[in-house]
Amino acid sequence: AQSVTQLDSQVPVFEEAPVELRCNYSSSVSVYLFWYVQYPNQGLQLLLKYLSGSTLVKGINGFEAEFNKSQTSFHLRKPSVHISDTAEYFCAVSGGTSYGKLTFGQGTILTVHP
Amino acid sequence: NAGVTQTPKFQVLKTGQSMTLQCAQDMNHNSMYWYRQDPGMGLRLIYYSASEGTTDKGEVPNGYNVSRLNKREFSLRLESAAPSQTSVYFCASLRGVTGSSGANVLTFGAGSRLTVL
């Protein structure tokens, strides 16, 4: 079994500032890791994923995340946020047997202020 | 290209009533999933269908049934709705074929918001 903890429920930030959304996971097997974004009243959209290989993963909209196996973390970063990045972000883990059976974190609401 | 389509988008039920949430995908995906989203809890897997003709329980299956009607459609049924089932329900699909582009990424529908009074 696996679990995911998003360490911040809400993150307020000013436009053009950098942001980091933190995600820790626990699992007894190798994992695949994902970040999804949900804009108001919409479904989830994939930002980026780590399956294997390079631990620094780049995604859409200028986001990137780094897989740290020793610290069991997969933090999401963006060097300069925009108002349009305001949304809820979910970290998710798959136990390695199915890409579709995901365990999600509780979500982090990112609010970008002008 | 519609992707994953869920109906209805909104529904209000009284305790004890039954209803079915419909989901259809037009991407020829093999696997389909039902998740529920509750505030502060992220998304939790209710049921899934790894391939046509199979269904399996996820993390929170109690009170729900599913049917994989064909490769395109995967429905979720509440036989006797309870207030604890008030939630936003998401259907998702996955190609699930090793080596295919995008095979390992879920595509989500827009969600169905259900309120049980």
Contacts between the chains, C-beta under 8 A, distances in Angstrom:
chain1	res1	chain2	res2	distance
A	4	B	42	7.6
A	9	B	40	7.2
A	32	B	104	7.2
A	41	B	110	8.0
A	41	B	111	7.9
A	42	B	110	6.2
A	42	B	111	7.7
A	43	B	4	7.7
A	43	B	90	6.2
A	43	B	108	3.8
A	43	B	109	5.6
A	43	B	110	4.8
A	43	B	111	5.7
A	44	B	43	7.6
A	44	B	90	7.1
A	44	B	92	8.0
A	44	B	106	7.8
A	44	B	108	4.5
A	45	B	108	7.5
A	46	B	105	5.4
A	46	B	106	7.4
A	49	B	104	7.3
A	49	B	105	6.7
A	51	B	104	6.5
A	90	B	42	5.9
A	90	B	43	7.0
A	92	B	42	7.9
A	92	B	43	7.8
A	98	B	31	7.8
A	98	B	50	7.3
A	99	B	94	5.9
A	99	B	96	7.1
A	99	B	103	7.5
A	99	B	104	4.1
A	99	B	105	7.1
A	99	B	106	7.2
A	100	B	31	5.1
A	100	B	33	5.3
A	100	B	48	6.4
A	100	B	50	8.0
A	100	B	92	6.9
A	100	B	94	4.2
A	100	B	96	7.0
A	100	B	106	5.6
A	101	B	33	7.6
A	101	B	45	6.0
A	101	B	48	6.4
A	101	B	58	7.0
A	102	B	43	7.5
A	102	B	45	7.1
A	102	B	106	7.1
A	103	B	59	7.9
A	104	B	42	3.5
A	104	B	43	4.4
A	104	B	44	7.3
A	105	B	42	5.4
A	106	B	40	5.5
A	106	B	41	6.2
A	106	B	42	5.0
A	107	B	40	7.5
A	107	B	42	5.5
